[in-house]
Amino acid sequence: RRKSDYGYGWFNEMKHGRTCISHAGGIPGFLANLQFYPADDLCIILLSNSVERDIFIDSDKIAALVFRKK
């Protein structure tokens, strides 16, 4: 049994039925998000200097397109 899905700065969770290792962060005016799907050898990295866009949702949408999910 896992106590947490977070360790050493990384989240380990299931997304789109696959293991996703991710990390996000930002400072005023900049955002970053990384999602790695090790079994699929897929890494999605989004960087933004606009707070108008939700890059975390966009990362999930890109993964959904790759995995042909809704």
C-alpha positions in Angstrom: 0.0 0.0 0.0 1.4 3.4 -1.0 1.2 6.2 1.5 1.5 8.9 -1.1 1.6 9.5 -4.8 4.3 12.2 -4.3 8.0 11.8 -3.6 11.2 13.6 -4.4 9.3 16.3 -6.3 7.5 13.9 -8.6 3.9 12.8 -8.7 3.2 9.2 -9.7 -0.4 8.6 -10.8 -2.7 6.9 -13.3 -3.8 9.0 -16.2 -5.6 7.7 -19.3 -5.2 4.2 -17.9 -1.4 4.5 -17.8 1.3 5.4 -15.2 2.2 9.1 -15.4 5.1 10.6 -13.6 4.8 14.4 -13.5 6.1 17.6 -12.0 4.8 21.2 -12.4 5.8 24.5 -11.1 6.1 28.1 -11.8 7.0 31.6 -10.7 5.1 34.8 -11.4 4.7 35.0 -15.1 5.9 31.5 -16.0 4.5 28.0 -15.8 5.9 24.6 -16.5 4.5 21.1 -16.6 6.1 17.8 -17.5 4.3 14.5 -17.9 6.2 11.3 -18.5 4.5 8.0 -19.5 7.3 5.5 -19.1 5.6 2.4 -20.6 4.8 4.4 -23.8 8.1 6.3 -23.9 6.1 9.6 -24.1 7.2 12.8 -22.5 5.0 16.0 -22.7 6.6 19.2 -21.6 4.7 22.5 -21.8 6.2 25.9 -20.9 4.2 29.1 -20.8 4.7 32.8 -20.0 0.9 33.3 -20.0 -1.4 32.7 -17.1 -4.4 32.9 -19.4 -3.9 29.3 -20.5 -4.1 26.2 -18.3 -1.1 24.2 -19.4 -2.0 21.4 -17.0 -5.3 20.8 -18.7 -3.5 21.2 -22.1 -1.0 18.5 -21.1 -3.8 16.1 -20.3 -5.5 16.9 -23.6 -2.3 16.2 -25.6 -1.9 12.9 -23.8 -5.5 12.0 -24.6 -4.9 12.7 -28.3 -1.8 10.5 -28.3 -3.7 7.7 -26.5 -6.9 8.2 -28.5 -9.0 8.9 -25.4 -11.8 11.5 -25.0 
